[in-house]
Every structure is written in structure tokens, then in C-alpha cells.
Amino acid sequence: MPITVDPELQAYIDPLTPDEHDALERSLLTEGCRDALVLWGDVLVDGHNRYGICQKHGLPFQTVQNPNFQSIEDVHLWMIDQHLGRRSVSDFQRGVLALRKREILTERRARFLAATPSPQDLPADDETLPVPAPAAAAHAAVPEPKPLRSREDIAKAARLSSSQVVMIEKIQKQAAPELVQALKAGSISLNAAAVVASLPADEQKVAALAGKNELKLVAKRVRDAARRKPNEAEGADDATAQPLDELTALRDKVAALQAENTSLREQVSALRQQLEEAPSA
């Protein structure tokens, strides 16, 4: 049967890194595609990378249907649980997936409660309750996942600590895309990324683009500035007399880096123009 690749489902989980994709390709070429691709009807749910590699090299593969899928939410929950159980998934990715799972279960429970009749709407003793539709009955046979009500529940599902979940929530809300990408690439730790995420978005971007070492320095400066605040509060009069402001210094550093980058671009542009104007040998 034809297989349909849904771009939204394919992008629902973070893609493999180039090194991971190359390793998977070598494995499939050596051992073949041993695990069946999971389908929902004709839609591919699990195995997008394997499917692409098999198509590229003409490798045979098998497919299997998951009979428990009744909605796209079921598909998403299944995909999340599959990736939460894989060791190759980073702490940040597991936290994001667990938070995504909480959102799905919370929305599903809200719909269920909204559709549940209140006591005064329940039928009298001599009335009969409506018979559920076949699809609803089939869906009811599948155990509903345990709701993730607390931060501890999320941490347990993602195999993280509660403090790590707090950091991931902060990063999701405040981090610039460039900082998130640096975190995913391993250029900065989860703890340090949460610290840097407290800065304005443009400063996060400059630090992330400057590279791993600059991110470490920026995170250290922000931590040091935060540690000084209690001491400044104790001696408010002395603090107001002191002109040093660590965050201001950090912003000045960012501005200097931006100016330096602009200057370098201008120099490169000038060199290119000289090369183009120089007579050929």
C-alpha cells in the first residue's frame, strides 16, 4: 500500500543530527531494516528516517498498523512515549516532550469534563443510558495515560529532576531561537541556558552566535551579577554610590561584539572588492 508522509508528524519530534543519520544509514546498509515502520492507515507515524534511507537505497522494509490510534492525539501521545523511552534523547528534549504530553492530557481531560453531564442532567432510574459508538468503545478499551498534574509528575515521566523541569519551562518561555539551537547542539548546558535565557533576546542571540566559550562567559557574568544582588540590598546606600552594574557591563560587551562583527564584515567586503578589481594574472 502507498505510504503517506505527513510533514507535521515528521517534524513533531526533533530530527536526527547529521552524525546520527549517517550512523543509522550505515546500520541499515549493513543489517537491513529490522524494525517495522508504524502506520496509522496509510500515514507514516514512526520510522521517517528509516523510510527515507530505504527509499534512497532500495532496501526492503515491513510495516505494521497500530490498532489503538483513534485520533491524532493518540498518535502524538504514542510518539512522545516512544521517544521518552530512548536513551539518545537529550534531557532538554525529554522535558519538552513531557510538557507537550501534559498539554495534550490536560486538554483531553477538559473536553471530557465539559462533555460529562452534571448530576441534574443524568437520566432517571427508568431511563437507559446511550450506548457508546463503536469508535468510542474501542477507544475506551485502551487505558488512558496517567495525567501529569504536578511538576514532579512531569519530572518522573521525563526522568529528570523537578529543578530541571523548571529550567526547561523557563527556556521554552524566554529563550531566543539561537539559544535553543545552541542548547540542542550541545554548545551550552541546560543550567547555563536557563541562566542566559534571563537576558534580553538580542543579547542571547549575540552570545549564542559568538559560540560555546562566549556562552559560558555570559552565563558566568549573569550568575555573578545575581549573587551580588543580596549584598547590594543589605547596603543600599553604598550600592547606589557604586557605578558598577554587571548587567550594564554585559550589555556594553554585547554592543562591542556587535560593532566588531560589523567592522569585520566591512573588511571582508572591502577585500572581496579589491580581489574583484585586481587584474587577472
Secondary structure as GFF3:
##gff-version 3
##sequence-region A 1 281
A	DSSP	alpha_helix	7	10	.	.	.	ID=ss1
A	DSSP	alpha_helix	18	31	.	.	.	ID=ss2
A	DSSP	beta_strand	37	40	.	.	.	ID=ss3
A	DSSP	beta_strand	43	46	.	.	.	ID=ss4
A	DSSP	alpha_helix	48	57	.	.	.	ID=ss5
A	DSSP	beta_strand	63	65	.	.	.	ID=ss6
A	DSSP	alpha_helix	72	84	.	.	.	ID=ss7
A	DSSP	alpha_helix	91	115	.	.	.	ID=ss8
A	DSSP	three_ten_helix	119	121	.	.	.	ID=ss9
A	DSSP	alpha_helix	134	140	.	.	.	ID=ss10
A	DSSP	alpha_helix	151	158	.	.	.	ID=ss11
A	DSSP	alpha_helix	162	174	.	.	.	ID=ss12
A	DSSP	alpha_helix	177	184	.	.	.	ID=ss13
A	DSSP	alpha_helix	190	196	.	.	.	ID=ss14
A	DSSP	alpha_helix	201	210	.	.	.	ID=ss15
A	DSSP	alpha_helix	212	234	.	.	.	ID=ss16
A	DSSP	alpha_helix	236	241	.	.	.	ID=ss17
A	DSSP	alpha_helix	246	277	.	.	.	ID=ss18
###
